[in-house]
Amino acid sequence: MNVTAVESSTLRTIGYDGSLALLRLEFQSRAVYDYFEVPVVVFESLVSASSVGACFNAMVRGCFRYERVFPLAAEQGQGGER
């Protein structure tokens, strides 16, 4: 997985596995989410965006199936994104 650290008040790192079309985002809160069936152009747009948070909101949030990887929902007692 290709992982890139980003300057953002929303995200810490952005990872992408092209063979799986898997986007992994680590938020500033340290929560990590996997997004499924994400085209590589979305990853490329995120890592090159002048506003990573705005790009996330426009191109990722609400657009792809996702799953929280860390911490697991049961560990925090909550579900949901971020």
Secondary structure in CASP SS format (residue, H / E / C, confidence):
PFRMAT SS
TARGET T0000
AUTHOR 0000-0000-0000
METHOD secondary structure of the structure
MODEL  1
M C 1.00
N E 1.00
V E 1.00
T E 1.00
A E 1.00
V C 1.00
E C 1.00
S C 1.00
S C 1.00
T C 1.00
L E 1.00
R E 1.00
T E 1.00
I E 1.00
G E 1.00
Y E 1.00
D E 1.00
G C 1.00
S C 1.00
L C 1.00
A C 1.00
L E 1.00
L E 1.00
R E 1.00
L E 1.00
E E 1.00
F E 1.00
Q C 1.00
S C 1.00
R C 1.00
A C 1.00
V E 1.00
Y E 1.00
D E 1.00
Y E 1.00
F C 1.00
E C 1.00
V C 1.00
P C 1.00
V H 1.00
V H 1.00
V H 1.00
F H 1.00
E H 1.00
S H 1.00
L H 1.00
V H 1.00
S H 1.00
A C 1.00
S C 1.00
S C 1.00
V H 1.00
G H 1.00
A H 1.00
C H 1.00
F H 1.00
N H 1.00
A H 1.00
M H 1.00
V C 1.00
R C 1.00
G C 1.00
C C 1.00
F C 1.00
R C 1.00
Y E 1.00
E E 1.00
R E 1.00
V E 1.00
F E 1.00
P C 1.00
L C 1.00
A H 1.00
A H 1.00
E H 1.00
Q H 1.00
G C 1.00
Q C 1.00
G C 1.00
G C 1.00
E C 1.00
R C 1.00
END
